[in-house]
Amino acid sequence: MEFEDEFDLSHLLFNERICRTCKEKKDLLTDFYLIRKNSKGLPSAYSYECKRCTKIRVSSNRRNKYDTGKWNYPDW
């Protein structure tokens, strides 16, 4: 029996992570963005906020920043 046969790669990597925003346990590889390209495959290379929460955060910040209804021409 070989030493390599006892361990799979899945035993060494974390497969699930808890999102910091929504506190749900999700799959690391499919539900989190890869933020460090050089260390591909390491759990630390993935963000701590899931894709769904990231999309909500970015779209809400973008919507508030570029809201044209609040902007008025300056009265000089």
VORO-569975 format. One record per atom (N, C-alpha, C): residue number from 1; residue in one letter; atom name; x, y, z. Coordinates in steps of 0.02 Angstrom, whole numbers, plus 50000, padded with zeros to 5 digits. Layout:
REM VORO-569975
ATOM  resi  resn  name  east  north  up
ATOM  NUM  a  CA  X  Y  Z
...
//
This chain:
REM VORO-569975
ATOM  resi  resn  name  east  north  up
ATOM  1  m  N  50041  49941  50000
ATOM  1  m  CA  50000  50000  50000
ATOM  1  m  C  50044  50062  50000
ATOM  2  e  N  50033  50104  49951
ATOM  2  e  CA  50072  50165  49943
ATOM  2  e  C  50046  50221  49988
ATOM  3  f  N  50090  50266  50006
ATOM  3  f  CA  50069  50323  50046
ATOM  3  f  C  50023  50370  50008
ATOM  4  e  N  50036  50380  49943
ATOM  4  e  CA  49995  50423  49902
ATOM  4  e  C  49924  50396  49892
ATOM  5  d  N  49916  50331  49896
ATOM  5  d  CA  49850  50301  49886
ATOM  5  d  C  49802  50314  49944
ATOM  6  e  N  49830  50328  50003
ATOM  6  e  CA  49788  50340  50061
ATOM  6  e  C  49753  50408  50060
ATOM  7  f  N  49783  50457  50025
ATOM  7  f  CA  49756  50524  50025
ATOM  7  f  C  49737  50546  49954
ATOM  8  d  N  49681  50577  49949
ATOM  8  d  CA  49660  50608  49886
ATOM  8  d  C  49672  50682  49891
ATOM  9  l  N  49670  50715  49835
ATOM  9  l  CA  49677  50787  49834
ATOM  9  l  C  49618  50821  49869
ATOM  10  s  N  49560  50790  49866
ATOM  10  s  CA  49501  50819  49899
ATOM  10  s  C  49508  50819  49975
ATOM  11  h  N  49548  50775  50003
ATOM  11  h  CA  49559  50775  50075
ATOM  11  h  C  49602  50834  50097
ATOM  12  l  N  49644  50857  50053
ATOM  12  l  CA  49690  50912  50070
ATOM  12  l  C  49659  50980  50059
ATOM  13  l  N  49611  50985  50014
ATOM  13  l  CA  49579  51049  49999
ATOM  13  l  C  49513  51055  50035
ATOM  14  f  N  49496  51116  50054
ATOM  14  f  CA  49431  51129  50082
ATOM  14  f  C  49381  51133  50025
ATOM  15  n  N  49327  51096  50031
ATOM  15  n  CA  49277  51095  49977
ATOM  15  n  C  49221  51144  49990
ATOM  16  e  N  49212  51165  50052
ATOM  16  e  CA  49157  51210  50069
ATOM  16  e  C  49184  51268  50110
ATOM  17  r  N  49149  51324  50104
ATOM  17  r  CA  49168  51383  50143
ATOM  17  r  C  49103  51419  50162
ATOM  18  i  N  49104  51453  50219
ATOM  18  i  CA  49047  51492  50242
ATOM  18  i  C  49056  51564  50219
ATOM  19  c  N  49006  51590  50185
ATOM  19  c  CA  49007  51659  50161
ATOM  19  c  C  49004  51707  50221
ATOM  20  r  N  49045  51759  50219
ATOM  20  r  CA  49046  51807  50275
ATOM  20  r  C  48984  51851  50276
ATOM  21  t  N  48951  51859  50219
ATOM  21  t  CA  48893  51903  50216
ATOM  21  t  C  48828  51867  50232
ATOM  22  c  N  48814  51813  50196
ATOM  22  c  CA  48750  51778  50206
ATOM  22  c  C  48755  51720  50255
ATOM  23  k  N  48815  51701  50276
ATOM  23  k  CA  48827  51648  50326
ATOM  23  k  C  48802  51580  50304
ATOM  24  e  N  48799  51568  50238
ATOM  24  e  CA  48780  51502  50212
ATOM  24  e  C  48843  51463  50192
ATOM  25  k  N  48840  51398  50200
ATOM  25  k  CA  48895  51354  50181
ATOM  25  k  C  48886  51336  50108
ATOM  26  k  N  48938  51352  50067
ATOM  26  k  CA  48933  51342  49994
ATOM  26  k  C  48997  51309  49969
ATOM  27  d  N  48993  51283  49908
ATOM  27  d  CA  49049  51251  49875
ATOM  27  d  C  49102  51302  49858
ATOM  28  l  N  49164  51288  49875
ATOM  28  l  CA  49218  51335  49866
ATOM  28  l  C  49233  51349  49793
ATOM  29  l  N  49236  51298  49752
ATOM  29  l  CA  49258  51306  49683
ATOM  29  l  C  49205  51337  49637
ATOM  30  t  N  49142  51326  49651
ATOM  30  t  CA  49090  51351  49606
ATOM  30  t  C  49056  51414  49631
ATOM  31  d  N  49054  51425  49697
ATOM  31  d  CA  49015  51481  49724
ATOM  31  d  C  49056  51540  49748
ATOM  32  f  N  49122  51536  49743
ATOM  32  f  CA  49166  51591  49764
ATOM  32  f  C  49212  51611  49706
ATOM  33  y  N  49228  51675  49702
ATOM  33  y  CA  49272  51700  49650
ATOM  33  y  C  49345  51685  49667
ATOM  34  l  N  49384  51667  49616
ATOM  34  l  CA  49455  51658  49623
ATOM  34  l  C  49487  51727  49619
ATOM  35  i  N  49521  51749  49673
ATOM  35  i  CA  49546  51817  49674
ATOM  35  i  C  49622  51821  49666
ATOM  36  r  N  49657  51765  49675
ATOM  36  r  CA  49730  51764  49665
ATOM  36  r  C  49745  51712  49611
ATOM  37  k  N  49767  51735  49554
ATOM  37  k  CA  49778  51690  49497
ATOM  37  k  C  49840  51646  49506
ATOM  38  n  N  49891  51671  49541
ATOM  38  n  CA  49954  51633  49546
ATOM  38  n  C  49948  51572  49591
ATOM  39  s  N  49906  51574  49641
ATOM  39  s  CA  49900  51517  49687
ATOM  39  s  C  49836  51479  49674
ATOM  40  k  N  49827  51457  49613
ATOM  40  k  CA  49767  51421  49593
ATOM  40  k  C  49761  51356  49631
ATOM  41  g  N  49702  51343  49656
ATOM  41  g  CA  49690  51280  49692
ATOM  41  g  C  49695  51286  49767
ATOM  42  l  N  49729  51337  49792
ATOM  42  l  CA  49734  51346  49864
ATOM  42  l  C  49670  51378  49890
ATOM  43  p  N  49647  51358  49948
ATOM  43  p  CA  49586  51388  49976
ATOM  43  p  C  49592  51462  49989
ATOM  44  s  N  49653  51486  50004
ATOM  44  s  CA  49663  51557  50018
ATOM  44  s  C  49659  51599  49954
ATOM  45  a  N  49657  51569  49896
ATOM  45  a  CA  49653  51606  49834
ATOM  45  a  C  49582  51626  49816
ATOM  46  y  N  49534  51602  49854
ATOM  46  y  CA  49464  51617  49841
ATOM  46  y  C  49438  51669  49891
ATOM  47  s  N  49390  51709  49869
ATOM  47  s  CA  49363  51762  49912
ATOM  47  s  C  49322  51731  49969
ATOM  48  y  N  49307  51772  50019
ATOM  48  y  CA  49267  51749  50076
ATOM  48  y  C  49195  51770  50070
ATOM  49  e  N  49177  51802  50015
ATOM  49  e  CA  49109  51823  50001
ATOM  49  e  C  49086  51785  49939
ATOM  50  c  N  49028  51753  49941
ATOM  50  c  CA  49005  51712  49885
ATOM  50  c  C  48988  51757  49824
ATOM  51  k  N  48980  51725  49767
ATOM  51  k  CA  48967  51762  49705
ATOM  51  k  C  48901  51800  49709
ATOM  52  r  N  48850  51770  49737
ATOM  52  r  CA  48785  51803  49741
ATOM  52  r  C  48788  51866  49784
ATOM  53  c  N  48820  51861  49842
ATOM  53  c  CA  48826  51920  49886
ATOM  53  c  C  48871  51974  49855
ATOM  54  t  N  48922  51954  49818
ATOM  54  t  CA  48965  52002  49784
ATOM  54  t  C  48927  52040  49731
ATOM  55  k  N  48886  52005  49692
ATOM  55  k  CA  48846  52038  49641
ATOM  55  k  C  48796  52087  49671
ATOM  56  i  N  48766  52068  49727
ATOM  56  i  CA  48718  52113  49760
ATOM  56  i  C  48754  52175  49787
ATOM  57  r  N  48813  52166  49818
ATOM  57  r  CA  48851  52221  49845
ATOM  57  r  C  48874  52270  49791
ATOM  58  v  N  48900  52243  49736
ATOM  58  v  CA  48926  52286  49683
ATOM  58  v  C  48870  52323  49648
ATOM  59  s  N  48815  52290  49634
ATOM  59  s  CA  48760  52323  49600
ATOM  59  s  C  48727  52376  49644
ATOM  60  s  N  48722  52365  49709
ATOM  60  s  CA  48691  52415  49752
ATOM  60  s  C  48737  52475  49760
ATOM  61  n  N  48802  52465  49764
ATOM  61  n  CA  48849  52521  49769
ATOM  61  n  C  48851  52561  49704
ATOM  62  r  N  48849  52527  49648
ATOM  62  r  CA  48850  52560  49583
ATOM  62  r  C  48786  52600  49572
ATOM  63  r  N  48730  52573  49593
ATOM  63  r  CA  48667  52606  49584
ATOM  63  r  C  48665  52671  49626
ATOM  64  n  N  48691  52670  49686
ATOM  64  n  CA  48692  52730  49728
ATOM  64  n  C  48741  52782  49703
ATOM  65  k  N  48795  52761  49675
ATOM  65  k  CA  48847  52807  49653
ATOM  65  k  C  48826  52846  49591
ATOM  66  y  N  48793  52814  49544
ATOM  66  y  CA  48777  52845  49480
ATOM  66  y  C  48702  52859  49472
ATOM  67  d  N  48668  52874  49526
ATOM  67  d  CA  48597  52889  49523
ATOM  67  d  C  48589  52960  49495
ATOM  68  t  N  48562  52966  49434
ATOM  68  t  CA  48557  53031  49401
ATOM  68  t  C  48500  53073  49427
ATOM  69  g  N  48453  53046  49464
ATOM  69  g  CA  48397  53084  49489
ATOM  69  g  C  48416  53131  49545
ATOM  70  k  N  48471  53117  49580
ATOM  70  k  CA  48492  53158  49636
ATOM  70  k  C  48538  53215  49615
ATOM  71  w  N  48567  53211  49557
ATOM  71  w  CA  48616  53261  49537
ATOM  71  w  C  48581  53321  49506
ATOM  72  n  N  48602  53380  49526
ATOM  72  n  CA  48576  53442  49497
ATOM  72  n  C  48634  53484  49471
ATOM  73  y  N  48618  53524  49421
ATOM  73  y  CA  48669  53567  49393
ATOM  73  y  C  48686  53622  49445
ATOM  74  p  N  48750  53636  49456
ATOM  74  p  CA  48768  53685  49507
ATOM  74  p  C  48743  53755  49489
ATOM  75  d  N  48718  53790  49537
ATOM  75  d  CA  48692  53857  49528
ATOM  75  d  C  48748  53907  49543
ATOM  76  w  N  48781  53932  49489
ATOM  76  w  CA  48837  53978  49499
ATOM  76  w  C  48811  54046  49497
//
